[in-house]
Amino acid sequence: MTLQAFNPVNPVYPIYHIALETDDGCLIIEALAERPFKDVFELIGKLNRQANANANAYCAEEGEQPHLFAFTARELAQTLKALAELPFNRVAALVSDLNCQMQQQMQQKMAPAAHSSKAASSHVER
């Protein structure tokens, strides 16, 4: 299963699937709630719908499991901007984790492209 899908509305911008534990999700909602409502209400609603779907899908599992949430690049930027307004000691680990997940997914996206360009160049050399 690939962790990165493409946005059907705008296929140039990928959708990132970010694994979040409940506490991290609550911190994101708290940060977004401090922003102007008109700027964040759609994202908060989207995250709430995904959280409810995750809760229904995993209610039978024991223990805390991270759940995947889909973010566009714009939504991740909006989330990071909101988190930047909270105290550093509360958000540092989450911001670092978000950055690692984004970087990993970007590298996964680039790996097939690099492989196909190498294959194409080796084909041309023959």
C-alpha positions as CSV (number, residue, x, y, z in Angstrom):
1,M,0.0,0.0,0.0
2,T,1.4,3.4,-1.0
3,L,1.3,6.1,1.7
4,Q,0.9,8.9,-0.9
5,A,-2.0,9.3,-3.2
6,F,-2.7,12.1,-5.6
7,N,-5.4,14.7,-5.1
8,P,-8.2,14.1,-7.6
9,V,-9.1,17.8,-7.5
10,N,-5.6,18.8,-8.4
11,P,-3.3,15.9,-9.3
12,V,-0.2,18.0,-9.2
13,Y,-0.5,18.2,-5.4
14,P,-0.2,15.0,-3.5
15,I,-2.2,13.9,-0.5
16,Y,-0.1,12.9,2.5
17,H,-1.3,10.2,4.8
18,I,-0.1,11.2,8.3
19,A,-0.2,8.7,11.2
20,L,-1.4,10.5,14.3
21,E,-2.1,9.2,17.8
22,T,-5.1,10.6,19.7
23,D,-3.0,13.1,21.7
24,D,-1.4,14.5,18.6
25,G,-4.7,14.9,16.8
26,C,-6.1,16.7,19.8
27,L,-3.1,19.0,19.8
28,I,-3.6,19.8,16.1
29,I,-7.3,20.6,16.7
30,E,-6.3,22.8,19.7
31,A,-3.9,24.7,17.5
32,L,-6.3,25.1,14.7
33,A,-9.0,26.3,17.1
34,E,-6.8,29.3,17.9
35,R,-6.9,30.4,14.2
36,P,-9.7,32.4,12.6
37,F,-12.7,30.2,12.2
38,K,-13.2,31.1,8.5
39,D,-9.6,29.9,7.8
40,V,-9.8,26.5,9.5
41,F,-13.4,25.3,9.8
42,E,-13.2,23.1,6.7
43,L,-9.9,21.4,7.9
44,I,-11.3,20.9,11.4
45,G,-14.4,19.3,9.9
46,K,-12.3,17.1,7.6
47,L,-10.1,15.9,10.5
48,N,-13.2,15.3,12.7
49,R,-14.8,13.1,10.0
50,Q,-11.6,11.1,9.5
51,A,-11.3,10.7,13.3
52,N,-14.8,9.4,13.6
53,A,-14.2,7.0,10.7
54,N,-11.0,5.8,12.3
55,A,-12.7,5.3,15.7
56,N,-15.5,3.3,14.1
57,A,-13.1,1.2,12.1
58,Y,-10.7,0.4,15.0
59,C,-13.1,0.3,18.0
60,A,-12.5,-3.4,18.4
61,E,-8.7,-3.1,18.6
62,E,-7.0,-3.1,21.9
63,G,-4.6,-0.3,22.9
64,E,-3.8,3.0,21.2
65,Q,-3.0,2.7,17.5
66,P,-2.0,5.6,15.3
67,H,-4.6,6.4,12.7
68,L,-3.9,7.7,9.2
69,F,-5.2,11.2,8.3
70,A,-5.2,12.5,4.8
71,F,-3.8,16.1,4.3
72,T,-3.1,18.1,1.2
73,A,0.1,20.0,1.2
74,R,-1.9,23.2,1.8
75,E,-3.6,21.7,4.8
76,L,-0.3,20.5,6.2
77,A,1.1,24.0,5.8
78,Q,-1.9,25.4,7.6
79,T,-1.6,22.9,10.4
80,L,2.1,23.6,10.9
81,K,1.5,27.4,10.9
82,A,-1.2,26.8,13.6
83,L,1.2,24.6,15.6
84,A,3.9,27.2,15.4
85,E,1.7,29.5,17.5
86,L,1.7,27.0,20.5
87,P,4.6,26.7,23.0
88,F,7.6,25.0,21.5
89,N,7.8,22.4,24.2
90,R,4.3,21.2,23.5
91,V,4.6,20.9,19.7
92,A,8.3,20.1,19.0
93,A,8.0,16.3,18.9
94,L,4.8,16.4,16.8
95,V,6.3,18.9,14.3
96,S,9.4,16.8,14.0
97,D,7.3,13.7,13.4
98,L,5.1,15.4,10.8
99,N,8.3,16.6,9.0
100,C,9.7,13.0,9.0
101,Q,6.5,11.5,7.6
102,M,6.3,14.2,4.9
103,Q,10.0,13.7,3.9
104,Q,9.5,9.9,3.8
105,Q,6.5,10.2,1.5
106,M,8.2,12.7,-0.8
107,Q,11.2,10.3,-1.1
108,Q,8.9,7.4,-1.9
109,K,7.3,9.5,-4.6
110,M,10.7,10.4,-6.0
111,A,12.2,6.9,-5.9
112,P,10.0,5.5,-8.7
113,A,10.7,8.5,-10.8
114,A,14.4,8.3,-10.3
115,H,14.3,4.5,-11.1
116,S,12.3,5.1,-14.3
117,S,14.7,7.9,-15.5
118,K,17.7,5.6,-14.8
119,A,16.1,2.8,-16.7
120,A,15.3,5.1,-19.6
121,S,18.8,6.5,-19.8
122,S,20.3,3.0,-19.7
123,H,18.0,1.9,-22.5
124,V,19.2,4.9,-24.6
125,E,22.8,4.0,-24.0
126,R,22.4,0.5,-25.4
